[in-house]
Amino acid sequence: MIHLTRSWYRYLYIFLVVTLLCLSMGGPSSEAFTPKNLRKMIPDEGMKVYFIQLKSGEATFIQLENGEGMLVDTGSKTSQKELIRFLSEQQIEHIHHLVITSQQEEFMGNFELIADLYEPQHLYYPFYLDDLFTSLELTAQAELHPLIEGDQVTLDEACAIKVFHPQPRLSLSLQDNSLVFQLVHGDQCFLFTGTVSKKVEKELIKRHDLRSHILKVSDFGSTNASSEAFLEEVDAHVAIIFYRSADTIEPEVMERLESSWMDVYPVKKHGHILVVSQKEDYRVFVLPS
């Protein structure tokens, strides 16, 4: 499996700097190493999953192989400019699928703006929010898909969503009712965990095969989630952590993630994280914002 880690980029950077210094001694034609050159390494083929660096909240843009775009969550309103800037940089004109995992502000703060600008054709959300979304005028043009444990959505020939949560019996805790799903592309699996706590993690372990290559860490890296048992069951290679204003990633959680032999990428530190899935393997790219 091809997997580009942070250390890989550090060594590559040092190698390129030394090489360019050597070339510069022989003439002025050498080209500086920049993020733009790094982007040239990104393959054209495959499904692209961008974990977007935002000031606060979560948003993930997925470019499917059939050309359709999918956005998972819209971040907090305080991150509106960063989200729109990213979509503009990627020349996104239309979002075919929009997934909202929670009604919390950090997840759907920019929902109305995205629905207005990009007119999604399909809107997915936890089943208990059906009354909310059916009442919104902005969703009149979209096909609504309330999701519950056991649902499966086919996105294209090689890609599907498997819904693990919420269960029919809801929790009193808002964060424990968020949508948990696995995005499957060929042999590669991405696990999106919303903000569920250790309590829900125990239920997920009992009820589902959680093994995934990429883990979107629950609840912004707080100690409420990411138990050792859960991380062991998921057995991921890469962990992505979004940022919420005024929060810091708990050292205890970072220690558990790294002890599980994961490469951990907090977007606040690294920028946008791009994972390119080519069905049989994947590659990770760090794209400074």
N, C-alpha and C positions, 0 to 999 in steps of 0.2 A: 504494500500500500504506500502510495506517495503521500507524505505528510510533511509540510514545510512548517517548522516550528520557529519560535522567536529566536532561538539560538542559531538556527540555520540562517536567518536573515542577518544576524549580527556577524557571523563568520563571512557571509557573502559580501556584506558591506565592507568589512575590513579588507577582504581580498580585492574587491573592485577599487577601493581607494588606493591600495598599494599598486595595483596594476596601472591605474590611471596616472599615478605619480611617475611611474617608470616610463609610460608612454609620453608624458608631457616633456620629458627630457629630450625626446627625439623630435619634437615638433609641436605646433600649437593645435593640431587637428583632433586631439582627444576630446570625448564627450563626457560631461560631468554626470555623476550618478544622481538621479532625482526620482521622486515618487512617480513622475510621468514615465520614466524608463521602466520602473518596477511594474507598472500596469501593462507594459508590453508583454510581460511574461504570462499574463492571464490567458488561458486557452479560450478560443471562441466557442468550442463545443461544450456541452454539459449544462446542467441546471446550476444557476448561480444564486446563492443565498447570502444577502448582505445584512449583517447585524449592524444597524446604523448607530453611530455615536450621536447621542442627544444630550442636551443639558440636563434633562430629567425625563424619565419614562422609557418605554420600550417601543421599538418599531423595527420590523424585519421585512425587507423587500426580497421577493423571490421571483427570479426570471425563469419561467418554465421553458422546457425545450420546444414546446409548440408555439413559443412567442408570447404567450399570455403572461401578464404580471400579477403577482399576488402580494398584498401588504398584510402583515400580521401586526395589528395594533398600530396606534397613531401617535403615541407619546403624549407628554403633558403639553398644555397650551404654551408654557414657557419655552418649549422647544420647537415652536411652530416654524420659525425661520430656518432652523437647521434641517428640519424634515423636508420642507419645500425646496431648499437649496440642493439637498441630496437628490431628490427626485428630478429636479431640473438638470443637474449635472449628468445624470444617467439618461437624460432625454426621454423620460417617461411621460407619455401623453395620455395613457389610459391604464387604469387598474381594473383588471377583469374580475379578480377575487379580492374581497376585503374580509379579514378575519378579526373579530374583536374577542379577546379572551376574558376580559373583565370590564365591569362598568366603572371601575376606579379611574380617577382622573389621569393617572400616569399611563393608562392604556388606551383610553378613548377621548383624551382631551382635544384632539384635532379631528375627531370623527366627522363633524358637520362640514368642515372645510374640505377634507379629503373627498367626502361623498359629493360635494358640490363641484369641485374642480375636476375630479377624475371619473365620476359617474360609474361606480362599480356595477357590474352585471349580476354578481353573486355576493351575497352578504351572509357570513357565518358567525354564530354567536352561541353562548350557552342557552339552553332551551328556556330557562326561567326568565330571560330578558325578552321574550317574544312580544309581550304587550308594549314594551318600550319601543322596539324597532318598528312594529306595525303601525304605531301612532305617529311616526316621524314622516313628514312630507318628503324629506330628502331620499327616503328609501323606496319611494313609489315606483321608480324605474328598475329597481333591483329585485332579483329573485331571492327570497329570504330562506335561510337554512338554519333553523334552531337545532343545535346539536346536543346529544346526550350520549352517555357511555354506550359503546357498542356500534355507534354509527361509523360508516366509512364513506368517504367522498373520493371519487376518481377525478383527478385533475387532467391527466393526459395518459398516454399509453404506458408510461413508465413511472408515474407519480400518483400517490394517493395519500389521503389523510385518514388515520385511524384514531378515533376519539376514545380516550381513556377515562375522562371525567368532564362534567359532573355526573354523579349518580342521580337517580330519580329522587332519592331522599336527600334533601339539601341540608347543609350545615348552617348553624346560627352565625358562623363566621363568614363574612363577605369574601375574605381572601381564599377560604377553603372551597368556594363555589366556582372558582375561575376555571376556564377551559384548559384541559391538559390533553395534548394530542401528539401523535408521532407522524412526522412527515417522512414518507418512505419513497425513495427514488432508486429503483433497481435494488442493489444490495445495501445501499446506504440509508441510515435512519437518523433523523433529527428529532429530539424530544423537547417539546415546548411545555414548560411546567407552570406558567402563570405565576401565582403567588401562593400556591398551596403549602401547607405546613407539614411537619413531620407526621401529624396524625393522618393526613390524607396519603402521604408517602407510604405508610404502613398498609393502607388499603390497596394502593396501586400495586405494591409488591405481591400481595395475595392474589390479585385478580388479573394481572396482565404480564406479558413478556415485555419487559422494559428495556431490553438490551438495545443500545443506540450508540452510534459513533460520535454524535455531537449532542451535547447537553446545554440547553438554555437554562441557567441556574435559577431556581425559584426565589422570589421575594428579594431580588436585588442583592443576594449574597448575605442575607441576615441569618442569625442563628435559629430562626423559626423553622428552617428547612435544611435540606441537604444532610440528612443523617448518614452515618457510616453505612448502615444497612442498605439504604436507598442507593447511594453511590456505588456500592458493590454490585447491586443488582443491575443497575444501568450499565456499568462497566464501559463508560465512554472514554474516548481518547482526547476529546477537546471539550472544554467548558467555556461558555460565553457568559459574562456577567454584565448586565445593564446597570445604569446609574440612576438613583433617585436623589433629588436635592436634599441636602443636609444629612445624607447617609454616607457611611463608610463601610467598606466590605469588612466583615468581622474576621480578625486574624484566625479564629478557630475554624471558620468555614474555609478559608484559604488553605489552612494546614490540612484539612480533611480532603479537599479537592486535589492538592498536590500529592498527598500520601496515596491517593488512588491512581497515581501515575497519569494524571491528565495534564495537558498543556492548557493553562488557564489564561483567558484573554478578557480582562476588564476593558470595556470599550472606552471608559473615561481616560484610561492610561494610553491605549494603543491607537484609537481612532476606529474607523469602520473596519469590521472583520468580514472578509469575503471567504466563503467556502464554496468551491466549485466541485460539484458531484458529477462524476462520469459513470455512474451506475456501479462499476466494479471497484472504484476507488474514489478518493477525493483529495483536494489540495486546499491548503489554507493560505490566505494572503492578508497581510496587514496593510490597510490603505490609510495613511495619515490624512485626516480631514483638513 
